[in-house]
Amino acid sequence: MADKQTRVTNDPFRKYDLTLAERLYLPAIMKGMAVTISYFFKKPITIQYPEEKAYVPHRWRGRHVLKRDEFGRERCVGCQMCELACPADAITIQAGEVPPERRHLHTTERYAVTYEIDMLRCIFCGMCEEACPEAAIFLTPFYEFAEDSREKLIYTKDMLTERIGGPILYKD
């Protein structure tokens, strides 16, 4: 009678016959239960979300903001570099000439007539921020994007532009 460890079976991948305990998966179940029970004695890492906010690193890339300069003028000149750099095609810009009555709100004669970011398509890579020659777009650490319809996650220029003399409003 051959030893159990050296006996060859008909199955080419199994070198020995399984014992009754191994056939019932008892050792694997006991190892799994040991891992599960060990977590009962560790400190939980759950946070109470609405009351407690998660820690985000200072380099976190979240919601987009179109910045203004120190005089309150829009920095975006409608060059469409961020639109070209976006790998997800989430940004749509239409550029145009600044009307004479709005010259005080812009730094050049061109501006972005429409500026939209589809947050459902955005992958938050930061390429738009890197491509902007005017440093007009920034990604903030804000990460809460829950909405009840898809249309509300297409952010327009009014929703993205920093408010004059006040903080950035994340929800309108």
Contacts in CASP RR format, 6 or more apart in sequence:
PFRMAT RR
TARGET T0000
AUTHOR 0000-0000-0000
METHOD contacts of the structure
MODEL  1
MADKQTRVTNDPFRKYDLTLAERLYLPAIMKGMAVTISYFFKKPITIQYP
EEKAYVPHRWRGRHVLKRDEFGRERCVGCQMCELACPADAITIQAGEVPP
ERRHLHTTERYAVTYEIDMLRCIFCGMCEEACPEAAIFLTPFYEFAEDSR
EKLIYTKDMLTERIGGPILYKD
4 16 0 8 1.000
4 17 0 8 1.000
5 15 0 8 1.000
5 16 0 8 1.000
6 16 0 8 1.000
7 16 0 8 1.000
7 17 0 8 1.000
8 15 0 8 1.000
9 15 0 8 1.000
9 16 0 8 1.000
9 17 0 8 1.000
21 27 0 8 1.000
47 53 0 8 1.000
47 54 0 8 1.000
54 143 0 8 1.000
56 141 0 8 1.000
56 143 0 8 1.000
58 141 0 8 1.000
60 139 0 8 1.000
60 141 0 8 1.000
60 143 0 8 1.000
61 124 0 8 1.000
61 125 0 8 1.000
61 126 0 8 1.000
61 129 0 8 1.000
61 139 0 8 1.000
62 124 0 8 1.000
62 139 0 8 1.000
62 140 0 8 1.000
62 141 0 8 1.000
62 142 0 8 1.000
62 143 0 8 1.000
63 119 0 8 1.000
63 139 0 8 1.000
63 140 0 8 1.000
63 142 0 8 1.000
63 143 0 8 1.000
63 145 0 8 1.000
63 170 0 8 1.000
64 117 0 8 1.000
64 122 0 8 1.000
64 128 0 8 1.000
64 137 0 8 1.000
64 138 0 8 1.000
64 139 0 8 1.000
64 140 0 8 1.000
64 155 0 8 1.000
64 160 0 8 1.000
65 137 0 8 1.000
65 138 0 8 1.000
65 139 0 8 1.000
65 140 0 8 1.000
65 160 0 8 1.000
65 161 0 8 1.000
65 162 0 8 1.000
65 168 0 8 1.000
66 74 0 8 1.000
66 75 0 8 1.000
66 76 0 8 1.000
66 115 0 8 1.000
66 136 0 8 1.000
66 137 0 8 1.000
66 157 0 8 1.000
66 160 0 8 1.000
66 161 0 8 1.000
66 162 0 8 1.000
67 75 0 8 1.000
67 135 0 8 1.000
67 136 0 8 1.000
67 137 0 8 1.000
67 138 0 8 1.000
67 162 0 8 1.000
68 74 0 8 1.000
68 75 0 8 1.000
68 161 0 8 1.000
68 162 0 8 1.000
68 164 0 8 1.000
69 75 0 8 1.000
69 107 0 8 1.000
72 105 0 8 1.000
72 164 0 8 1.000
72 165 0 8 1.000
73 104 0 8 1.000
73 105 0 8 1.000
73 106 0 8 1.000
73 107 0 8 1.000
74 105 0 8 1.000
74 106 0 8 1.000
74 107 0 8 1.000
74 111 0 8 1.000
74 112 0 8 1.000
74 136 0 8 1.000
74 161 0 8 1.000
75 107 0 8 1.000
75 134 0 8 1.000
75 135 0 8 1.000
75 136 0 8 1.000
76 111 0 8 1.000
76 112 0 8 1.000
76 115 0 8 1.000
76 132 0 8 1.000
76 134 0 8 1.000
76 136 0 8 1.000
76 137 0 8 1.000
77 95 0 8 1.000
77 106 0 8 1.000
77 107 0 8 1.000
77 108 0 8 1.000
77 110 0 8 1.000
77 111 0 8 1.000
77 112 0 8 1.000
77 134 0 8 1.000
77 136 0 8 1.000
78 93 0 8 1.000
78 95 0 8 1.000
78 96 0 8 1.000
78 110 0 8 1.000
78 111 0 8 1.000
78 112 0 8 1.000
78 115 0 8 1.000
79 95 0 8 1.000
79 110 0 8 1.000
79 133 0 8 1.000
79 134 0 8 1.000
80 93 0 8 1.000
80 95 0 8 1.000
81 131 0 8 1.000
81 132 0 8 1.000
81 133 0 8 1.000
82 91 0 8 1.000
82 93 0 8 1.000
82 127 0 8 1.000
82 128 0 8 1.000
82 129 0 8 1.000
82 131 0 8 1.000
82 132 0 8 1.000
82 137 0 8 1.000
83 91 0 8 1.000
83 92 0 8 1.000
83 93 0 8 1.000
83 128 0 8 1.000
84 131 0 8 1.000
85 127 0 8 1.000
85 128 0 8 1.000
85 130 0 8 1.000
85 131 0 8 1.000
86 122 0 8 1.000
86 127 0 8 1.000
86 128 0 8 1.000
87 123 0 8 1.000
87 125 0 8 1.000
87 127 0 8 1.000
88 121 0 8 1.000
88 122 0 8 1.000
88 123 0 8 1.000
88 125 0 8 1.000
89 121 0 8 1.000
90 117 0 8 1.000
90 118 0 8 1.000
90 119 0 8 1.000
90 121 0 8 1.000
90 122 0 8 1.000
90 123 0 8 1.000
91 115 0 8 1.000
91 116 0 8 1.000
91 117 0 8 1.000
91 118 0 8 1.000
91 128 0 8 1.000
92 114 0 8 1.000
92 115 0 8 1.000
92 116 0 8 1.000
92 117 0 8 1.000
92 118 0 8 1.000
93 112 0 8 1.000
93 114 0 8 1.000
93 115 0 8 1.000
93 116 0 8 1.000
94 112 0 8 1.000
94 113 0 8 1.000
94 114 0 8 1.000
95 110 0 8 1.000
95 111 0 8 1.000
95 112 0 8 1.000
95 113 0 8 1.000
96 110 0 8 1.000
96 111 0 8 1.000
96 112 0 8 1.000
96 113 0 8 1.000
97 109 0 8 1.000
97 110 0 8 1.000
98 105 0 8 1.000
98 106 0 8 1.000
98 108 0 8 1.000
98 109 0 8 1.000
98 110 0 8 1.000
98 111 0 8 1.000
102 111 0 8 1.000
107 134 0 8 1.000
112 157 0 8 1.000
114 156 0 8 1.000
114 157 0 8 1.000
115 156 0 8 1.000
115 157 0 8 1.000
115 160 0 8 1.000
116 154 0 8 1.000
116 155 0 8 1.000
116 156 0 8 1.000
116 157 0 8 1.000
117 154 0 8 1.000
117 155 0 8 1.000
117 160 0 8 1.000
118 153 0 8 1.000
118 154 0 8 1.000
119 145 0 8 1.000
119 153 0 8 1.000
119 154 0 8 1.000
119 155 0 8 1.000
120 150 0 8 1.000
120 153 0 8 1.000
120 154 0 8 1.000
124 139 0 8 1.000
126 139 0 8 1.000
128 137 0 8 1.000
129 137 0 8 1.000
129 138 0 8 1.000
129 139 0 8 1.000
140 168 0 8 1.000
142 170 0 8 1.000
144 170 0 8 1.000
145 153 0 8 1.000
147 153 0 8 1.000
158 172 0 8 1.000
159 172 0 8 1.000
162 168 0 8 1.000
163 169 0 8 1.000
END
